[in-house]
Amino acid sequence: MVRGCPGGGWCARFAETHRSGLNFALLVVCYILYLIVGAGIFSAIELPYEQELREELKEARQDFLTESPCVSDARLEELLARALEASNYGVSVLGNDTGRNWDFVSSLFFTSTVLTTTGYGHTVPLSDGGKAFCIFYTLFGIPVTLFFLSAVVQRLMVLVSRRPVSYFHRRWAVDRSKLAVIHATCLAILLTLLFFIVPACIFVTLESDWNFLESLYFCFISLTTIGLGDYVPGETHSKEANPHPQLYRLAITAYLLLGLVCVLVVMETYCELPQVRRFRQRFYQEKVRELDSETTNIIDRDHLSDQLSDPADDVMNHLPTIPSVSLQAASLRQNNTSAPYTPSAVNGKLR
């Protein structure tokens, strides 16, 4: 490829110098293509169903006007528009809908979906005061929620990912990178079973109008914070089918928060894989990539030497303590700035 280029040497130097930029440009192009392909597939799948549904609604409307000559088309149009507007605000005009959207438990469910940016959209503030308060509430609440989730995930990462991988690495003498991949795969399988498959089976029994695919679809859309709002549990329940709707809604709120934390833990586990880190560094700028590589090495060595040392190992207790990489770097920088480089100073420092 270089030989076919008139300035083969220049092309090679340019590609080598701007490798991260070219990789990033390729990433942008691939992402745009992914969006285009996804849009084409969704359009090909959903457009025929949309057209069929439109035809069915037109036929149903025409049949209703034919059977009810006392109702004019304009009045029916006005009624349907008002009903759709109320439905967009979470208020249904159906006779069997007696639930309230703004009792305390329903409001708690609303705040949890808003602060986690899930936002089903089935319940929205009706008044201007509620809309204004929602703006200020989420303006501070979303950053606090992100900070809270980050702190929880980092604490769980130590217990769920880092310590188990380090323990089995010392115990079995298995390559750390391979062991991390196996551990992340096991966590993903466990997450799928506990927070997707099992809840989907439960929703099938509790929601009479849902099948397994729709229940699994709701779990995935909710825990990934997509929150389309086309499926919301408890919306089609009657008092006979669900005698405790508030308890049911409270349990769903707890499931969504706990599931979101577990999903973030698994995602963070995959992001910390050495293979993923090396792949991610290809798209960084040169200085950022070098800094990220050095920081990663320092953190890994400090983590292995300080936090993950085995206190029960008698042989390691008798070995001389080796300072961490970060401490060595700090001491060298202090020597370079505070005192001239002389053999006596170096010997005194090393002693």
VOFI-45839 format. One line per 8 residues: number of its first residue (from 0); for each residue x, y, z of N, C-alpha, C, O. Coordinates in steps of 0.02 Angstrom, whole numbers. Example, Ala and Ser with C-alpha at 12.3 -4.5 7.8 and 13.67 -1.06 7.14 Angstrom:
<rs>
0) 660,-284,390,615,-225,390,660,-165,390,712,-166,423  642,-112,354,684,-53,357,645,2,394,670,57,402
</rs>
This chain:
<rs>
0) 42,-60,0,0,0,0,44,63,0,27,113,-31  101,59,35,146,117,37,182,125,-28,196,181,-50  200,67,-62,235,71,-126,193,104,-179,220,137,-223  126,95,-178,82,124,-228,73,199,-219,47,232,-263  93,225,-164,85,297,-150,147,334,-175,203,312,-161  139,390,-211,198,426,-236,245,447,-180,306,441,-187  218,470,-125,259,488,-68,253,435,-15,226,447,39  278,375,-30,268,319,16,297,331,84,265,315,134
8) 357,359,88,387,373,152,348,425,191,340,419,252  325,476,156,285,528,191,220,500,217,198,517,272  188,457,177,125,427,199,135,384,261,95,385,307  190,347,260,203,303,318,217,345,380,193,328,434  255,399,373,270,442,431,207,476,456,196,483,516  165,498,409,103,531,428,57,483,466,28,501,517  51,421,441,9,372,474,36,354,542,-2,343,589  102,350,549,132,333,613,124,391,663,111,379,722
16) 132,452,639,128,510,684,56,523,707,44,541,764  9,513,662,-61,528,676,-102,464,682,-160,461,661  -72,414,711,-107,350,716,-169,355,759,-222,329,740  -165,388,817,-223,393,861,-278,434,829,-337,417,837  -260,487,793,-311,527,759,-346,488,704,-406,493,695  -307,448,666,-337,407,614,-382,353,644,-436,339,618  -360,325,699,-403,275,733,-468,307,757,-521,276,753  -463,368,784,-523,402,808,-570,419,750,-631,413,757
24) -541,441,694,-583,455,635,-618,391,611,-676,393,592  -582,336,611,-613,272,592,-668,253,641,-719,226,620  -658,267,705,-709,253,755,-772,294,742,-828,269,747  -764,358,725,-821,401,711,-859,376,650,-921,373,650  -823,356,598,-855,331,537,-893,266,552,-949,257,528  -862,222,590,-895,159,606,-958,170,648,-1008,136,639  -955,219,693,-1014,233,735,-1070,262,692,-1129,244,702  -1054,306,646,-1105,334,602,-1136,280,559,-1197,278,549
32) -1094,235,533,-1120,179,494,-1165,134,537,-1215,108,513  -1146,124,599,-1187,84,644,-1256,115,655,-1306,80,657  -1257,182,662,-1321,217,668,-1363,209,605,-1424,197,609  -1331,216,547,-1368,211,485,-1396,141,474,-1453,133,454  -1354,91,487,-1377,22,479,-1435,7,527,-1484,-25,508  -1428,30,590,-1482,18,639,-1547,52,617,-1601,23,624  -1541,114,592,-1601,150,569,-1634,114,511,-1695,109,508  -1594,88,465,-1622,52,408,-1657,-12,429,-1710,-28,403
40) -1627,-48,476,-1658,-111,498,-1723,-97,536,-1773,-131,524  -1722,-48,581,-1783,-31,617,-1838,-8,570,-1896,-26,578  -1820,32,520,-1870,55,472,-1899,-2,432,-1960,-4,421  -1857,-49,412,-1882,-106,374,-1927,-152,415,-1973,-181,389  -1912,-157,480,-1952,-201,523,-2017,-168,545,-2070,-199,542  -2013,-106,567,-2070,-73,601,-2117,-37,553,-2176,-30,569  -2094,-14,497,-2137,25,452,-2198,-14,428,-2253,15,428  -2192,-77,409,-2254,-114,389,-2304,-120,446,-2364,-115,435
48) -2280,-131,507,-2326,-136,564,-2360,-68,578,-2419,-66,595  -2323,-14,570,-2353,52,580,-2408,65,529,-2461,90,546  -2395,50,466,-2446,60,414,-2507,16,426,-2564,38,417  -2496,-46,447,-2552,-90,461,-2594,-64,519,-2656,-66,517  -2561,-38,572,-2598,-11,628,-2637,52,608,-2693,61,631  -2608,93,566,-2645,152,543,-2708,133,505,-2761,163,515  -2703,83,463,-2762,61,425,-2815,33,471,-2875,44,461  -2794,-5,522,-2843,-32,569,-2879,23,608,-2940,19,619
56) -2842,75,628,-2874,130,664,-2922,169,619,-2975,190,642  -2904,179,557,-2949,213,511,-3013,173,501,-3068,202,501  -3006,108,493,-3066,67,485,-3109,67,548,-3170,70,543  -3077,63,607,-3116,64,669,-3152,131,678,-3209,133,701  -3118,185,660,-3150,250,666,-3209,257,618,-3261,283,636  -3200,233,556,-3254,238,508,-3313,194,528,-3371,214,519  -3300,135,555,-3353,91,579,-3392,124,636,-3453,119,639  -3355,157,681,-3389,190,737,-3434,246,713,-3490,254,738
64) -3411,286,665,-3452,340,639,-3513,314,601,-3566,344,601  -3503,257,568,-3560,228,532,-3613,201,580,-3673,209,568  -3591,170,634,-3638,142,682,-3667,195,728,-3718,183,760  -3636,254,733,-3660,308,777,-3670,371,735,-3627,415,736  -3724,374,700,-3734,433,656,-3744,498,694,-3736,552,666  -3761,494,759,-3770,555,797,-3705,588,817,-3704,646,839  -3650,553,809,-3584,581,826,-3552,607,762,-3545,570,713  -3533,669,764,-3500,698,705,-3426,682,705,-3396,666,756
72) -3397,687,647,-3325,673,640,-3284,725,678,-3231,708,706  -3306,786,679,-3269,839,714,-3269,828,790,-3219,838,823  -3327,809,817,-3331,796,889,-3288,735,908,-3255,736,960  -3290,684,867,-3248,626,881,-3174,644,878,-3134,621,919  -3157,684,830,-3087,706,825,-3066,745,887,-3010,737,912  -3110,788,911,-3095,827,971,-3087,782,1032,-3042,793,1073  -3131,733,1039,-3127,687,1095,-3063,646,1094,-3030,637,1145  -3046,620,1035,-2985,579,1029,-2922,621,1044,-2876,597,1076
80) -2921,683,1021,-2863,726,1034,-2856,740,1109,-2801,741,1136  -2913,752,1142,-2911,764,1214,-2889,702,1252,-2852,707,1300  -2912,643,1231,-2894,581,1264,-2819,566,1254,-2786,543,1301  -2793,579,1195,-2722,568,1183,-2679,616,1223,-2626,598,1247  -2702,678,1229,-2665,727,1269,-2663,707,1342,-2611,712,1375  -2719,683,1368,-2720,660,1437,-2678,597,1446,-2645,589,1498  -2678,554,1396,-2637,493,1401,-2563,510,1402,-2524,476,1436  -2543,562,1366,-2473,583,1367,-2452,608,1436,-2392,607,1453
88) -2499,631,1475,-2485,653,1544,-2496,598,1595,-2495,610,1655  -2508,537,1572,-2516,481,1617,-2585,472,1644,-2595,434,1692  -2635,506,1615,-2704,501,1638,-2744,465,1585,-2746,486,1527  -2776,410,1604,-2814,370,1557,-2888,383,1566,-2912,397,1621  -2925,379,1510,-2997,390,1512,-3035,324,1514,-3097,324,1511  -3000,268,1519,-3033,204,1522,-3070,196,1588,-3049,222,1640  -3125,160,1585,-3166,154,1645,-3136,112,1699,-3153,121,1758  -3091,65,1681,-3062,21,1732,-2997,49,1761,-2964,14,1800
96) -2979,109,1744,-2918,140,1770,-2936,185,1828,-2960,241,1820  -2923,160,1888,-2937,198,1949,-2874,215,1988,-2879,243,2043  -2816,198,1962,-2754,211,1998,-2735,284,1996,-2757,322,1953  -2693,303,2043,-2669,372,2048,-2595,373,2032,-2557,329,2053  -2574,423,1995,-2505,428,1974,-2462,468,2023,-2400,465,2018  -2492,505,2068,-2453,550,2110,-2464,538,2184,-2459,585,2224  -2478,476,2205,-2474,461,2276,-2400,455,2294,-2357,461,2250  -2385,443,2357,-2315,446,2379,-2272,392,2345,-2217,407,2322
104) -2296,330,2341,-2257,276,2312,-2247,288,2237,-2192,277,2211  -2299,310,2203,-2292,325,2131,-2245,383,2120,-2206,383,2072  -2246,433,2164,-2199,489,2159,-2128,466,2172,-2081,490,2140  -2119,419,2219,-2052,391,2232,-2027,354,2171,-1968,359,2153  -2070,316,2139,-2051,282,2077,-2033,332,2022,-1986,321,1984  -2069,388,2019,-2055,439,1970,-1986,471,1982,-1947,480,1936  -1972,488,2045,-1908,520,2060,-1849,473,2047,-1797,495,2024  -1858,408,2060,-1804,360,2047,-1790,354,1973,-1732,350,1952
112) -1842,354,1932,-1832,349,1860,-1804,413,1830,-1768,411,1781  -1821,470,1860,-1795,533,1835,-1721,541,1854,-1681,560,1811  -1704,528,1916,-1635,539,1938,-1587,489,1907,-1528,505,1899  -1610,430,1891,-1567,382,1856,-1570,389,1781,-1542,348,1744  -1604,441,1757,-1612,457,1685,-1646,401,1647,-1636,396,1586  -1685,360,1680,-1723,309,1645,-1783,341,1611,-1790,336,1550  -1825,375,1649,-1878,416,1621,-1925,381,1575,-1921,389,1514  -1972,341,1602,-2018,305,1559,-2064,352,1520,-2084,336,1464
120) -2082,408,1549,-2124,455,1514,-2198,442,1521,-2239,478,1493  -2217,390,1558,-2288,375,1567,-2320,421,1619,-2381,432,1618  -2279,449,1664,-2303,497,1713,-2259,559,1710,-2197,554,1715  -2290,616,1700,-2253,679,1694,-2288,731,1736,-2347,724,1751  -2252,784,1757,-2285,837,1795,-2340,871,1755,-2332,885,1696  -2396,883,1788,-2454,913,1755,-2455,988,1761,-2475,1023,1715  -2433,1014,1818,-2438,1086,1832,-2372,1121,1814,-2320,1089,1806  -2377,1187,1807,-2316,1226,1795,-2269,1225,1855,-2208,1224,1847
128) -2297,1224,1915,-2255,1219,1974,-2217,1153,1977,-2159,1151,1997  -2251,1098,1957,-2218,1034,1956,-2163,1031,1904,-2110,1000,1916  -2174,1062,1846,-2122,1063,1794,-2062,1104,1816,-2005,1084,1804  -2075,1161,1848,-2019,1203,1872,-1980,1167,1926,-1918,1169,1926  -2015,1135,1973,-1980,1099,2025,-1940,1040,1997,-1887,1023,2022  -1967,1008,1945,-1931,952,1914,-1864,974,1884,-1815,938,1888  -1864,1034,1856,-1801,1060,1828,-1749,1069,1882,-1692,1045,1876  -1767,1105,1936,-1718,1118,1989,-1701,1054,2028,-1644,1045,2050
136) -1749,1009,2035,-1737,947,2072,-1687,903,2035,-1641,876,2066  -1696,897,1971,-1650,855,1932,-1584,890,1918,-1533,856,1907  -1583,957,1919,-1521,993,1907,-1469,975,1959,-1410,969,1943  -1489,967,2021,-1444,946,2074,-1447,870,2086,-1398,840,2108  -1505,840,2073,-1514,770,2089,-1476,723,2044,-1450,672,2067  -1472,738,1979,-1437,694,1932,-1362,691,1947,-1334,636,1949  -1326,748,1956,-1255,743,1976,-1245,707,2042,-1198,668,2048  -1289,718,2091,-1282,683,2155,-1294,608,2145,-1259,567,2175
144) -1342,590,2103,-1354,519,2089,-1294,487,2054,-1275,431,2071  -1265,522,2006,-1206,495,1972,-1148,487,2021,-1112,437,2018  -1139,535,2065,-1087,530,2116,-1100,471,2163,-1055,434,2180  -1163,464,2183,-1181,409,2228,-1170,341,2195,-1143,296,2226  -1192,334,2133,-1183,271,2097,-1108,256,2087,-1087,199,2092  -1070,308,2072,-998,298,2063,-965,274,2127,-923,229,2125  -983,303,2184,-954,282,2248,-974,210,2265,-933,171,2288  -1037,194,2253,-1060,126,2268,-1025,76,2223,-1004,23,2246
152) -1019,92,2158,-988,45,2111,-915,35,2128,-890,-22,2124  -879,87,2146,-808,80,2162,-798,36,2224,-751,-3,2227  -842,43,2273,-837,0,2332,-853,-73,2315,-820,-119,2339  -903,-83,2274,-920,-151,2254,-867,-182,2209,-858,-243,2210  -833,-141,2170,-781,-168,2126,-726,-201,2165,-699,-252,2144  -710,-173,2223,-657,-203,2265,-679,-271,2290,-640,-319,2291  -742,-276,2310,-766,-339,2339,-783,-391,2286,-772,-450,2296  -811,-369,2231,-838,-415,2181,-787,-433,2128,-787,-490,2103
160) -744,-386,2109,-700,-398,2052,-626,-402,2070,-593,-451,2055  -600,-350,2104,-527,-346,2112,-501,-398,2161,-452,-433,2147  -532,-404,2219,-508,-453,2268,-515,-525,2244,-468,-563,2253  -572,-545,2215,-575,-614,2190,-524,-629,2137,-493,-683,2138  -513,-583,2090,-463,-595,2037,-393,-601,2067,-355,-645,2047  -376,-557,2114,-310,-560,2145,-302,-623,2187,-248,-653,2189  -355,-643,2221,-350,-704,2263,-338,-766,2220,-293,-805,2235  -377,-774,2168,-368,-833,2126,-303,-829,2085,-275,-880,2067
168) -281,-768,2071,-217,-760,2037,-159,-786,2080,-114,-820,2055  -161,-771,2144,-109,-796,2190,-120,-870,2206,-72,-908,2214  -182,-889,2210,-198,-958,2231,-182,-1009,2177,-153,-1061,2191  -200,-994,2115,-193,-1042,2060,-135,-1025,2014,-119,-1066,1970  -104,-968,2022,-48,-947,1979,-70,-944,1905,-33,-965,1861  -130,-919,1894,-157,-911,1826,-142,-841,1802,-139,-793,1841  -133,-834,1736,-121,-769,1707,-177,-720,1727,-236,-737,1721  -157,-662,1750,-207,-615,1777,-256,-590,1724,-316,-584,1738
176) -233,-577,1664,-278,-552,1612,-329,-604,1592,-388,-589,1583  -307,-668,1586,-354,-721,1569,-404,-732,1625,-463,-743,1614  -379,-729,1687,-423,-738,1744,-474,-682,1749,-532,-693,1768  -454,-620,1732,-501,-564,1733,-556,-573,1681,-613,-555,1694  -539,-599,1622,-590,-611,1571,-639,-664,1594,-700,-657,1585  -614,-718,1624,-658,-771,1648,-703,-744,1703,-763,-759,1705  -675,-705,1748,-715,-677,1803,-769,-629,1777,-826,-631,1800  -752,-587,1729,-801,-541,1700,-856,-579,1664,-915,-559,1667
184) -839,-633,1630,-890,-673,1597,-937,-706,1647,-997,-708,1636  -909,-731,1702,-952,-761,1754,-998,-709,1785,-1056,-723,1799  -973,-648,1796,-1016,-595,1823,-1072,-578,1774,-1129,-567,1795  -1056,-575,1709,-1107,-559,1660,-1161,-613,1657,-1220,-597,1652  -1141,-677,1661,-1190,-731,1661,-1234,-728,1724,-1295,-736,1720  -1202,-715,1781,-1240,-710,1843,-1289,-651,1842,-1345,-657,1865  -1266,-595,1815,-1310,-537,1808,-1370,-552,1763,-1426,-533,1778  -1357,-586,1708,-1410,-603,1661,-1463,-647,1694,-1523,-637,1683
192) -1440,-694,1733,-1488,-740,1766,-1528,-705,1820,-1589,-712,1823  -1494,-667,1864,-1527,-639,1923,-1568,-577,1908,-1618,-564,1942  -1548,-538,1859,-1581,-474,1848,-1616,-468,1781,-1647,-417,1766  -1612,-520,1739,-1648,-518,1676,-1694,-579,1668,-1754,-571,1657  -1666,-639,1672,-1706,-699,1660,-1757,-710,1716,-1817,-718,1702  -1733,-711,1778,-1779,-724,1835,-1832,-670,1841,-1890,-687,1848  -1814,-605,1840,-1868,-554,1842,-1916,-558,1783,-1975,-544,1791  -1891,-576,1724,-1936,-583,1667,-1988,-638,1680,-2046,-630,1663
200) -1966,-693,1709,-2013,-747,1726,-2064,-723,1778,-2122,-742,1775  -2042,-683,1825,-2088,-657,1876,-2139,-609,1845,-2198,-612,1862  -2116,-566,1800,-2162,-519,1768,-2213,-555,1724,-2269,-531,1716  -2194,-611,1695,-2242,-649,1655,-2301,-672,1697,-2358,-672,1674  -2286,-692,1759,-2340,-715,1803,-2381,-657,1832,-2440,-665,1846  -2349,-599,1842,-2384,-543,1873,-2421,-499,1822,-2474,-472,1838  -2393,-492,1763,-2423,-450,1712,-2459,-495,1662,-2427,-532,1623  -2524,-493,1662,-2563,-539,1621,-2556,-525,1546,-2564,-571,1506
208) -2540,-464,1527,-2535,-446,1457,-2465,-453,1428,-2454,-440,1369  -2417,-474,1469,-2348,-479,1446,-2329,-551,1434,-2349,-596,1472  -2292,-563,1381,-2260,-628,1371,-2187,-623,1394,-2166,-572,1420  -2150,-677,1384,-2081,-678,1410,-2037,-628,1373,-1996,-594,1404  -2046,-622,1308,-2005,-574,1270,-2019,-503,1292,-1972,-464,1300  -2081,-486,1302,-2098,-419,1325,-2072,-405,1395,-2051,-349,1410  -2074,-455,1438,-2047,-447,1505,-1971,-438,1504,-1944,-395,1539  -1937,-479,1464,-1865,-472,1457,-1846,-405,1426,-1797,-374,1444
216) -1887,-384,1378,-1877,-319,1346,-1883,-262,1397,-1843,-215,1396  -1932,-266,1442,-1939,-214,1494,-1879,-214,1540,-1853,-160,1556  -1855,-272,1561,-1797,-275,1607,-1736,-245,1574,-1699,-207,1606  -1724,-261,1511,-1665,-235,1478,-1670,-159,1466,-1623,-123,1479  -1728,-137,1442,-1737,-65,1429,-1732,-25,1494,-1708,32,1493  -1754,-53,1549,-1753,-17,1612,-1684,-14,1643,-1661,39,1662  -1650,-72,1647,-1585,-74,1680,-1529,-42,1639,-1477,-25,1667  -1540,-32,1575,-1492,5,1535,-1510,79,1531,-1479,116,1492
224) -1559,100,1570,-1582,170,1576,-1607,198,1509,-1605,258,1499  -1630,155,1464,-1660,179,1402,-1730,206,1416,-1746,263,1398  -1770,164,1449,-1835,187,1474,-1881,214,1421,-1899,273,1423  -1902,173,1373,-1946,197,1320,-2016,211,1346,-2050,255,1320  -2039,175,1397,-2104,188,1425,-2161,152,1393,-2219,161,1413  -2147,109,1343,-2202,72,1312,-2226,15,1356,-2283,-7,1349  -2184,-8,1401,-2204,-59,1449,-2186,-34,1519,-2127,-22,1534  -2237,-26,1561,-2227,-5,1630,-2267,-53,1674,-2328,-58,1665
232) -2235,-87,1720,-2272,-135,1762,-2323,-102,1807,-2311,-47,1833  -2378,-135,1816,-2430,-110,1859,-2481,-65,1826,-2529,-45,1859  -2471,-48,1762,-2517,-2,1729,-2582,-36,1709,-2634,-2,1703  -2581,-101,1698,-2641,-137,1675,-2673,-178,1730,-2717,-219,1716  -2651,-169,1792,-2677,-209,1846,-2745,-184,1869,-2758,-124,1869  -2787,-231,1888,-2848,-215,1924,-2839,-231,1997,-2790,-264,2016  -2884,-208,2039,-2878,-222,2110,-2883,-296,2126,-2853,-319,2174  -2921,-333,2085,-2926,-405,2098,-2860,-440,2080,-2839,-485,2117
240) -2828,-420,2026,-2766,-452,2006,-2707,-431,2050,-2661,-470,2061  -2708,-369,2074,-2653,-343,2115,-2682,-306,2174,-2695,-246,2170  -2692,-340,2230,-2723,-306,2288,-2677,-257,2323,-2700,-216,2362  -2611,-259,2309,-2563,-214,2342,-2522,-178,2289,-2463,-193,2280  -2551,-131,2253,-2515,-97,2199,-2457,-55,2223,-2405,-51,2189  -2463,-24,2282,-2408,18,2307,-2348,-24,2327,-2291,-5,2313  -2360,-80,2359,-2305,-125,2376,-2271,-152,2313,-2210,-160,2311  -2311,-167,2263,-2284,-191,2199,-2240,-137,2166,-2186,-152,2141
248) -2263,-76,2166,-2225,-21,2136,-2161,-7,2177,-2109,9,2148  -2164,-14,2243,-2105,-5,2285,-2053,-59,2271,-1993,-45,2270  -2075,-121,2262,-2029,-175,2246,-1996,-165,2178,-1937,-181,2170  -2033,-139,2130,-2004,-125,2065,-1952,-70,2069,-1900,-73,2036  -1964,-19,2111,-1915,34,2121,-1850,7,2149,-1796,25,2126  -1855,-36,2200,-1795,-67,2229,-1759,-110,2178,-1697,-110,2175  -1796,-147,2138,-1766,-190,2086,-1728,-148,2035,-1673,-166,2015  -1756,-92,2014,-1724,-50,1964,-1660,-19,1990,-1609,-17,1955
256) -1661,5,2052,-1600,35,2080,-1545,-17,2091,-1488,-5,2073  -1563,-74,2120,-1513,-126,2132,-1487,-154,2066,-1428,-167,2059  -1532,-165,2019,-1510,-190,1954,-1465,-143,1918,-1417,-164,1885  -1479,-77,1922,-1437,-28,1890,-1367,-29,1919,-1318,-25,1882  -1361,-35,1984,-1295,-38,2016,-1257,-100,1992,-1197,-96,1977  -1290,-156,1989,-1257,-218,1967,-1236,-213,1894,-1182,-238,1876  -1277,-183,1852,-1257,-174,1782,-1195,-130,1776,-1151,-144,1737  -1193,-77,1816,-1134,-33,1815,-1072,-69,1840,-1017,-57,1814
264) -1079,-112,1889,-1022,-150,1914,-994,-196,1860,-934,-199,1850  -1038,-230,1824,-1015,-275,1771,-983,-235,1714,-932,-256,1687  -1012,-178,1696,-983,-137,1644,-915,-110,1664,-869,-109,1623  -908,-89,1726,-843,-65,1750,-792,-121,1752,-733,-110,1739  -815,-182,1769,-770,-239,1768,-742,-252,1699,-682,-265,1691  -784,-247,1648,-761,-256,1579,-716,-198,1558,-668,-209,1521  -730,-138,1580,-688,-80,1562,-618,-85,1591,-571,-57,1563  -611,-120,1648,-545,-126,1679,-505,-186,1654,-450,-197,1677
272) -532,-224,1607,-494,-279,1578,-433,-252,1542,-438,-201,1507  -375,-284,1549,-315,-259,1513,-325,-256,1438,-299,-210,1405  -361,-304,1410,-372,-303,1337,-413,-242,1317,-400,-212,1265  -463,-224,1357,-505,-166,1341,-465,-102,1350,-473,-55,1311  -422,-100,1401,-381,-40,1411,-334,-29,1352,-328,28,1328  -302,-81,1329,-256,-74,1272,-294,-53,1210,-269,-12,1171  -353,-81,1199,-392,-62,1141,-416,10,1146,-418,45,1096  -435,32,1206,-459,100,1216,-403,151,1205,-417,206,1182
280) -341,133,1221,-286,180,1214,-270,195,1141,-237,245,1127  -293,154,1095,-280,167,1024,-315,230,999,-294,260,950  -368,251,1034,-407,308,1012,-393,370,1053,-425,422,1043  -345,367,1099,-326,425,1138,-275,466,1101,-242,443,1055  -268,530,1122,-213,570,1099,-148,543,1127,-148,507,1177  -92,562,1096,-28,532,1114,-11,544,1187,7,498,1223  -16,607,1210,1,623,1279,-46,589,1328,-25,563,1379  -110,590,1311,-159,558,1355,-148,483,1357,-156,452,1409
288) -130,454,1299,-119,383,1297,-58,363,1338,-60,313,1374  -4,402,1333,55,386,1374,40,394,1448,60,353,1489  5,448,1466,-13,460,1536,-58,405,1562,-50,381,1618  -106,383,1521,-152,330,1541,-114,264,1551,-129,226,1597  -65,251,1507,-26,189,1513,16,190,1576,19,141,1613  50,248,1590,91,252,1650,48,249,1713,66,215,1761  -8,283,1712,-53,282,1770,-79,212,1782,-84,190,1839  -96,177,1729,-121,109,1736,-69,63,1766,-85,22,1810
296) -7,70,1743,46,27,1771,58,43,1844,67,-3,1885  59,107,1862,71,126,1931,15,101,1976,28,73,2030  -47,110,1953,-103,87,1994,-103,12,2002,-115,-14,2056  -88,-24,1947,-86,-97,1952,-32,-121,2000,-43,-166,2040  28,-90,1996,82,-112,2040,69,-93,2113,81,-132,2158  43,-32,2123,24,-13,2191,-31,-58,2219,-30,-77,2277  -78,-74,2175,-134,-116,2197,-109,-186,2217,-134,-215,2265  -62,-212,2179,-36,-278,2194,9,-278,2255,8,-325,2295
304) 50,-226,2263,100,-226,2316,72,-203,2384,96,-225,2436  22,-159,2382,-3,-130,2445,-69,-161,2468,-74,-187,2523  -120,-158,2424,-187,-178,2446,-199,-253,2442,-237,-280,2482  -168,-286,2394,-184,-356,2382,-130,-404,2406,-128,-461,2383  -87,-381,2450,-37,-426,2478,-70,-473,2528,-117,-455,2562  -44,-535,2531,-73,-586,2574,-40,-582,2642,19,-601,2648  -74,-560,2695,-43,-554,2761,-30,-622,2793,10,-626,2840  -61,-674,2769,-51,-740,2798,10,-776,2770,26,-831,2793
312) 42,-746,2721,100,-778,2690,161,-764,2733,184,-707,2735  188,-815,2768,245,-806,2813,309,-791,2776,352,-754,2801  316,-819,2716,378,-807,2680,383,-735,2657,436,-705,2660  327,-708,2633,327,-639,2611,337,-590,2668,362,-535,2656  319,-608,2728,328,-563,2784,402,-551,2801,420,-499,2828  445,-600,2784,516,-594,2800,555,-560,2744,615,-545,2752  524,-547,2687,559,-515,2633,562,-440,2645,517,-413,2678  614,-404,2620,618,-332,2629,561,-298,2590,541,-320,2536
320) 537,-244,2619,481,-208,2589,506,-167,2530,556,-131,2535  472,-174,2474,489,-137,2413,441,-79,2407,380,-90,2405  465,-18,2404,419,40,2398,382,37,2331,407,9,2282  323,66,2331,282,65,2271,312,111,2218,355,152,2232  287,103,2157,313,143,2102,299,217,2112,340,259,2097  240,232,2138,222,302,2149,267,335,2201,285,393,2194  285,297,2254,329,325,2306,399,336,2278,431,386,2294  423,289,2237,489,298,2207,489,360,2162,537,399,2164
328) 437,368,2122,435,427,2078,432,491,2118,465,540,2099  394,492,2172,389,552,2213,456,569,2246,475,628,2249  492,518,2269,557,531,2301,608,557,2250,648,601,2266  606,530,2188,653,553,2137,638,626,2118,684,665,2108  573,644,2112,556,713,2096,578,760,2152,600,816,2139  572,738,2215,592,780,2272,667,792,2271,690,847,2287  706,740,2253,779,748,2250,799,796,2195,845,837,2204  765,792,2138,784,834,2081,768,908,2094,802,951,2067
336) 718,921,2134,698,991,2145,730,1022,2207,741,1083,2208  744,982,2259,768,1011,2322,843,1009,2330,870,1054,2363  879,961,2301,951,956,2312,985,938,2246,955,904,2204  1049,960,2237,1085,941,2176,1102,867,2176,1105,835,2229  1111,842,2117,1125,771,2109,1198,758,2124,1241,772,2082  1214,730,2184,1281,712,2204,1282,640,2227,1231,615,2249  1340,606,2221,1342,536,2243,1326,527,2316,1294,479,2335  1349,575,2359,1335,567,2430,1261,572,2444,1234,535,2485
344) 1228,619,2409,1156,627,2421,1118,565,2398,1071,544,2432  1138,536,2342,1105,477,2317,1115,418,2364,1068,381,2379  1176,410,2387,1189,354,2433,1151,363,2498,1124,316,2526  1149,425,2521,1112,437,2583,1038,424,2574,1004,401,2619  1013,440,2514,942,431,2501,925,358,2496,875,334,2523  967,321,2460,953,250,2450,962,211,2514,929,160,2525  1008,233,2557,1017,197,2619,956,205,2663,954,179,2719
</rs>
